[in-house]
């Protein structure tokens, strides 16, 4: 494989597989708020948060981590202001204390923070404005959860405009160069030392939160229910249950960190945990697991490139598809099986809608993984959906594009209607 492609794929993994504490949308609000407080230089007297519809949708129903069970945009912002550490970025709420939680509740009762929906902006868009001591500060985030695009103090910009250098672009990686064949070649040939430090936190953190979700009654307890009455569950059931349990815990405010994929902790859990469970149950070598995780993560990212960070398309479908491909790599299945697994998965549950982050995400993870693992079995029996059947095309790359276009463009109206219903409009 060409060296520049190897370096590009490594850059994508490094930029995507980062640690986050809790659901990434409320965390992004907390990060912007903590940054605004830092810029203001004091605890503000009042705060306003402006959010795009997809941010509102993904914050309404999820527990803010380290909040003591509280939910909402205002909770995210206030907790970020009083207890957040902006230097930790997506782990901004890691150091929150009981005193911070008490102060947050007091400020909530005082109406300290107001929240406003803003139209005609990026799907991932947050502005936090704060006032205090005769001064004001503003922080804007767009497109990705930690991407600060504007900072103002007393109406004056303090974030110099600059062009992104070629070196910075290289560090993020060019996702347009991703293809299924190249991903598999990279996964099978990359020096294992190049990826071990990237993937080890994903294995350790994501399995830890799944274990926490199985031990305690978080959320709807989807993971625990899946394992109920089974003394020795099949590896398929165990993979689904562990992944679902991680989401059970995470959506209910469990403070344990996760390594995300495509900006999402649920997707990070879904794409990695089933592969890890299979490798552990089959007692496979660590190198084989790491190479399978490389394939799983990149195939999920490849699909999300077309869909975007936030939409009405449930991202765990892409992640479950990636996990199934990782399992194919573990089991040494040929390219044709993996290719057809992608087609069978996304042509079946590619229409699962995202109606916000909440406890039902765990059930969607279990469902998407069930479909993806069925897709593997179908492919092993030489059964694959054919070109012309719905959005299936001649080439798997074209099918991935078609599904992505449907999720990005075709489901815009669905996204708007979901938001209107959730807001009672």
C-alpha positions in Angstrom: 0.0 0.0 0.0 1.3 3.5 -0.8 2.9 5.3 2.1 0.8 8.4 1.8 -2.4 6.3 2.0 -1.1 4.6 5.1 -0.3 7.9 6.7 -3.7 9.3 5.8 -5.5 6.3 7.3 -3.5 6.6 10.5 -4.3 10.3 10.7 -8.0 9.6 10.3 -7.9 7.1 13.2 -6.0 9.5 15.4 -8.3 12.4 14.8 -11.5 10.3 15.1 -10.8 7.9 18.0 -10.6 10.4 20.9 -11.8 10.2 24.5 -15.1 11.8 25.5 -17.0 11.9 28.8 -20.8 11.3 28.3 -23.0 12.1 25.3 -21.0 14.3 23.0 -23.8 16.9 22.3 -24.3 18.0 26.0 -20.5 17.8 26.4 -20.0 20.1 23.5 -22.3 22.7 25.1 -20.5 22.3 28.4 -17.2 22.8 26.6 -18.4 26.0 24.9 -19.8 27.3 28.2 -16.6 26.5 30.1 -14.6 28.2 27.4 -16.9 31.3 27.5 -16.5 31.5 31.3 -12.7 31.3 30.9 -12.8 34.1 28.4 -15.1 36.2 30.6 -12.7 35.7 33.5 -15.4 35.2 36.2 -18.5 33.3 36.9 -21.1 35.1 34.8 -24.4 36.6 36.0 -26.4 35.1 33.1 -26.1 32.9 30.1 -27.8 32.2 26.8 -27.3 29.1 24.6 -28.2 29.1 20.9 -28.4 25.6 19.3 -29.2 24.0 16.0 -32.1 21.5 15.9 -29.9 18.4 16.0 -28.1 19.6 19.1 -31.5 20.2 20.8 -32.7 16.8 19.7 -29.6 15.1 21.1 -29.6 16.9 24.4 -33.3 16.8 25.4 -33.5 13.2 26.6 -30.0 12.3 27.8 -28.6 12.7 31.3 -25.7 15.1 31.5 -22.6 13.2 32.9 -21.6 14.1 36.5 -24.7 16.2 36.9 -26.4 14.0 39.5 -29.1 12.8 37.1 -30.0 16.2 35.5 -30.9 16.7 31.8 -31.1 19.6 29.4 -29.3 22.3 27.5 -29.3 24.6 30.5 -27.8 21.9 32.8 -25.0 21.2 30.3 -24.1 24.9 30.0 -24.3 25.7 33.7 -22.4 22.7 34.8 -19.7 23.6 32.2 -19.6 27.1 33.6 -19.3 26.3 37.3 -17.3 23.1 37.2 -16.0 22.5 33.7 -12.3 22.5 32.7 -12.1 23.7 29.1 -8.5 22.4 28.7 -9.9 18.9 28.8 -12.2 19.5 25.8 -14.6 16.6 25.5 -13.7 15.4 29.0 -14.6 18.9 30.2 -16.9 17.7 33.1 -14.5 15.0 34.4 -13.6 17.1 37.5 -17.1 18.2 38.6 -17.6 18.2 42.4 -20.6 18.0 44.7 -20.3 21.7 45.3 -20.5 22.3 41.5 -23.6 20.2 41.3 -25.2 22.1 44.1 -24.4 25.4 42.5 -25.8 24.2 39.2 -29.1 23.3 40.8 -29.3 26.8 42.5 -28.6 28.6 39.2 -31.2 26.4 37.4 -33.8 27.5 40.0 -32.8 31.2 39.4 -33.4 31.0 35.6 -29.7 31.8 35.1 -29.6 30.2 31.6 -31.9 30.7 28.6 -31.9 28.4 25.5 -32.9 29.3 22.0 -33.3 27.2 18.8 -31.4 28.8 15.8 -32.4 28.0 12.2 -30.4 27.8 8.9 -27.1 26.9 10.5 -24.9 23.8 10.4 -26.5 20.7 11.8 -23.9 20.8 14.7 -24.0 24.4 15.8 -23.7 25.9 19.3 -23.2 29.5 20.6 -22.9 30.2 24.3 -23.1 33.9 25.4 -22.3 34.9 29.0 -22.4 38.3 30.8 -20.9 39.4 34.1 -18.9 42.2 35.7 -19.9 44.6 33.0 -18.3 42.4 30.3 -19.6 39.7 27.8 -18.1 36.7 26.1 -19.2 34.4 23.3 -18.0 31.0 22.0 -19.2 29.4 18.8 -18.8 25.7 17.9 -19.6 24.3 14.4 -19.5 21.0 12.5 -17.5 19.0 15.0 -18.0 18.9 18.8 -14.7 20.6 19.8 -14.3 22.9 16.7 -14.4 26.5 18.0 -15.0 28.8 15.1 -15.6 32.1 17.0 -14.6 33.7 20.3 -15.5 37.2 21.3 -14.8 39.4 24.4 -17.0 42.5 24.7 -18.0 42.1 21.0 -14.4 41.9 19.8 -13.0 38.8 18.2 -10.2 37.1 20.2 -9.9 34.1 17.8 -7.6 35.2 14.9 -8.9 34.1 11.5 -6.3 31.9 9.8 -6.1 29.5 7.0 -5.8 25.8 7.8 -2.3 24.7 6.9 -1.6 21.7 4.7 0.0 20.1 7.8 -3.2 20.5 9.8 -5.2 18.9 7.0 -2.8 16.0 6.9 -3.2 15.5 10.7 -6.9 15.2 10.3 -6.7 12.9 7.2 -8.6 13.0 3.9 -11.7 10.8 4.2 -12.4 11.0 0.5 -9.5 8.6 0.0 -11.3 5.8 2.0 -12.4 2.7 0.1 -13.4 -0.7 1.4 -10.6 -2.5 -0.4 -7.9 0.0 0.8 -9.2 -0.1 4.3 -8.8 -3.9 4.4 -5.3 -3.7 2.9 -4.3 -1.1 5.4 -5.8 -3.1 8.3 -3.9 -6.2 7.3 -0.5 -4.5 6.7 -0.1 -1.5 9.0 2.7 -2.1 11.5 0.8 -3.0 14.7 2.9 -0.6 16.8 1.4 2.3 14.7 -2.1 1.5 15.9 -1.8 -0.1 19.3 -1.7 3.2 21.2 -4.7 4.5 19.3 -6.8 1.4 19.9 -5.8 0.3 23.4 -7.9 3.1 25.0 -10.9 2.1 22.9 -10.6 -1.5 24.2 -10.1 -0.5 27.8 -12.6 2.4 28.1 -15.4 1.0 26.0 -15.4 -2.4 27.7 -15.3 -0.8 31.1 -18.5 1.2 30.6 -20.2 -1.8 29.1 -19.3 -3.9 32.2 -20.6 -1.0 34.3 -23.9 -1.1 32.3 -24.2 -4.8 32.9 -23.6 -4.6 36.6 -26.1 -1.8 37.4 -29.6 -1.0 36.4 -29.0 2.0 34.0 -31.7 3.3 31.7 -34.0 0.7 30.1 -31.5 -2.1 31.0 -31.4 -3.4 27.4 -28.1 -5.1 27.8 -29.0 -6.8 31.1 -32.4 -7.9 29.7 -30.7 -9.5 26.6 -28.6 -11.7 28.9 -31.5 -12.5 31.3 -32.0 -16.3 31.8 -28.9 -17.3 29.8 -26.2 -19.0 31.8 -24.0 -19.3 28.7 -25.1 -16.8 26.0 -24.0 -17.2 22.4 -21.2 -15.0 21.3 -23.7 -13.1 19.1 -26.0 -12.4 22.0 -23.1 -11.5 24.2 -21.8 -9.0 21.7 -25.1 -7.3 21.3 -25.8 -7.2 25.1 -22.4 -5.8 26.0 -22.6 -3.0 23.4 -26.2 -2.2 24.5 -25.2 -2.1 28.1 -22.5 0.5 27.4 -25.2 2.8 25.9 -27.5 2.0 28.8 -24.9 3.4 31.1 -23.8 6.3 29.0 -27.3 7.6 28.2 -28.1 7.6 31.9 -25.2 9.8 32.9 -22.5 7.3 33.8 -19.3 9.3 34.2 -17.0 6.8 32.7 -15.2 7.9 29.5 -15.5 6.3 26.1 -13.5 6.4 22.9 -15.8 7.8 20.2 -16.1 7.2 16.5 -17.5 9.8 14.1 -18.1 12.2 17.0 -20.3 9.7 18.9 -19.7 7.6 22.0 -22.6 5.3 21.1 -21.0 4.7 17.7 -17.6 4.2 19.3 -19.1 1.5 21.6 -21.1 -0.2 18.8 -18.2 -0.4 16.4 -15.6 -1.8 18.9 -17.2 -3.8 21.6 -18.7 -6.6 19.5 -15.3 -7.2 17.9 -13.6 -7.3 21.3 -16.2 -9.7 22.6 -15.8 -12.1 19.7 -12.0 -11.9 20.0 -12.1 -12.6 23.7 -14.6 -15.5 23.4 -12.5 -17.1 20.7 -9.2 -16.4 22.5 -7.7 -14.8 19.4 -4.3 -13.0 19.4 -4.2 -9.4 20.3 -2.7 -8.4 17.0 -5.7 -10.0 15.2 -8.1 -8.0 17.4 -6.2 -4.7 16.7 -6.3 -5.3 12.9 -10.0 -6.1 13.0 -10.7 -2.9 15.0 -8.8 -0.9 12.4 -11.1 -2.2 9.7 -14.2 -1.8 11.8 -13.5 1.8 12.7 -12.5 3.0 9.3 -15.5 1.3 7.5 -17.8 3.0 9.9 -16.1 6.4 9.3 -16.2 5.7 5.6 -20.0 5.5 5.7 -20.4 8.5 8.0 -18.4 10.7 5.6 -21.4 10.8 3.3 -24.1 11.1 6.0 -22.5 13.7 8.2 -22.1 14.0 11.9 -25.7 14.6 12.8 -28.8 13.8 10.8 -32.1 11.8 11.0 -30.1 8.7 10.1 -29.2 6.7 13.2 -25.4 6.5 13.2 -25.2 3.2 15.1 -26.2 1.5 11.8 -22.9 2.5 10.3 -21.1 1.5 13.4 -22.8 -1.9 13.6 -21.9 -2.5 10.0 -18.3 -1.6 10.8 -18.4 -4.0 13.7 -19.7 -6.9 11.5 -16.9 -6.2 9.1 -14.4 -6.3 11.9 -15.8 -9.7 13.0 -15.4 -10.9 9.4 -11.7 -9.9 9.6 -11.3 -11.8 12.9 -12.7 -14.9 11.3 -10.6 -14.6 8.1 -13.6 -14.3 5.8 -12.8 -13.2 2.2 -13.4 -9.7 0.8 -16.6 -10.9 -1.0 -18.2 -11.8 2.4 -17.3 -8.5 4.0 -18.4 -6.6 0.9 -21.8 -8.3 0.9 -22.1 -7.8 4.7 -22.0 -4.1 4.1 -24.7 -4.2 1.4 -26.9 -6.5 3.4 -26.7 -4.4 6.6 -27.2 -0.9 5.2 -29.9 -2.0 2.7 -31.9 -3.4 5.7 -31.7 -0.9 8.5 -30.4 2.1 6.7 -33.7 3.9 7.4 -33.5 3.7 11.2 -34.2 7.2 12.4 -32.3 9.2 15.1 -34.8 10.9 17.4 -32.2 12.1 19.8 -29.8 10.6 22.4 -31.7 8.7 25.1 -32.2 5.3 26.7 -33.7 3.8 23.5 -30.3 4.2 21.8 -29.3 0.9 23.5 -32.1 -1.0 21.9 -31.2 0.5 18.5 -27.7 -0.7 19.0 -28.9 -4.2 19.8 -31.2 -4.1 16.7 -28.5 -2.8 14.3 -26.0 -5.4 15.5 -28.6 -8.2 15.1 -29.1 -7.1 11.5 -25.4 -6.7 10.8 -24.6 -10.2 12.2 -27.5 -11.6 10.2 -25.9 -9.9 7.2 -22.7 -11.8 7.8 -24.6 -15.1 7.8 -26.5 -14.2 4.6 -23.2 -13.4 2.9 -21.6 -16.7 4.0 -24.6 -18.4 2.2 -23.9 -16.3 -1.0 -27.0 -14.3 -0.4 -26.8 -10.5 -1.0 -29.3 -7.9 -2.1 -29.0 -7.2 -5.8 -28.4 -4.0 -7.8 -31.7 -2.2 -8.5 -33.3 -3.5 -5.3 -33.9 -0.2 -3.5 -30.7 1.7 -3.1 -28.4 -1.2 -3.8 -25.9 -0.5 -6.7 -23.5 -2.6 -8.7 -20.5 -1.6 -6.6 -20.4 -1.5 -2.8 -18.9 1.9 -2.9 -21.9 3.2 -4.9 -24.3 1.5 -2.4 -22.5 3.2 0.5 -22.8 6.6 -1.3 -26.5 6.0 -2.1 -27.4 5.2 1.5 -25.3 8.2 2.7 -27.0 10.6 0.2 -30.4 9.3 1.4 -29.4 9.9 5.1 -27.9 13.4 4.4 -30.3 14.9 1.8 -33.3 12.7 1.7 -33.9 12.6 5.5 -33.7 16.4 6.0 -37.5 16.7 6.1 -37.7 13.8 8.5 -35.2 15.5 10.7 -37.2 18.7 10.8 -40.4 16.9 11.6 -38.8 14.9 14.4 -37.7 18.1 15.9 -41.1 19.8 15.5 -42.8 16.8 17.3 -40.2 16.8 20.1 -40.7 20.5 20.6 -44.5 20.2 20.6 -44.9 22.2 17.4 
